[in-house]
Amino acid sequence: MSVAADDLKNGKVRIDHRLILEMIEPGASVLDLGCGTGELLTLLVKERSVRGQGIEVDDRAIFECVARGLSVFQDDIDSGLPEYGDRSFDYVIMNQSFQQVKRPDTVMREALRVGGRVIVGVPNFAHITSRCQIFFEGRAPVTPALPYEWHDTPNLHFLSIIDFLRYCKNRGIDVEKARYAGAQRRVVIFPNLLARTGVFRLRRAS
């Protein structure tokens, strides 16, 4: 059993990473936009034998990816993906990065062009903890899913699960799968209230 499999068995892998892992078949080609330090991409390589590539803008994160043996390029995904042809990858992933881009429509359109499927993971701003902090404390929420203070957050857009589903519907994007998670386990009821994170597998409408 691999180290990653041990971590999966013992619940040491982040719940959103586990949900994404379940959405990707073995041997697929994957482009991870905003891949960070490569934790998710490493898991996919080990557990799904994907042919993976990442794009990241932060120098220190890229160094960590290279140390993990990953193929990662430095680029700003807000500028689009002109170097990649249509359907270059089976999957394009944007996990916890979509809410950080300046031009979400451009990035989403390019991701759907380059990937046969797009997997997006977003934090839920409407989680009950966030609602309580706003209502009772009167301040911008700080939660495990939104761990930054207002003055140093990389997030540019604060959206709920309902907001994201409506965004997809208004743009003719098919949501093939939707999974929701709390701190360590899945959420199956009232996700817009109880889920900290939503993970969605998307494709362009036929």
C-alpha positions, 0 to 999 in steps of 0.5 A: 500500500502506498503512503498516499493510500495509507493516508487515505485509509487513516483520514489524513488526506484533506476531504476536498482532495479525497472528493476530487480523487474520486472524480478522476479515473486512472491514467487521465491527463490533468492540468491543475490551475493554481496548484499551490505546493502540489499536494493535490497533484502529488496525490493524483499521481500516486493514486490515479497515475495521472499525467499531471501538470500544474500552473502556479504563480508563486515562486516558493510554491513552485520550488516545493512542486519541483521538489516533489518531482512535479511538472509545473510552469509559472504563469498567471491563469487570468491571462488565459491558456493560449499555449494549450489547444482545445481538449489538451487535457482530460481534466482541468482542476481549479481547487480553491483558486477560482475565487482568487482570479480577477477574471473568473469568466475568462478563466472558466471559459479557457478551462472548459476549452482546454479540458474535457472536464473541469473540476472546481472546488470553492469555499462556501461563504454562506456556511453557518459559521460565517453567518454566525460571525457576521450576525453575532460579531458583526465582522468579516468571517474567519473560518477553516474554509476562509482562514484569512483576515480581510486585509490579507486574503487572496480571495477576490470573490466571496461566493456561496454554493448556491452562487456557484451553481447559479453561475454555472446555470446562467452560463450554460455549464453542466454540473455533472457531479457535486459533492460537499464537505465539512471539516472531515466528512461529506455533507449530504443535506443543506449544503449551502448552510452546513458545507464548508467546501463544494467540489463540482465536476463540470463540462460545457453544455452539449 
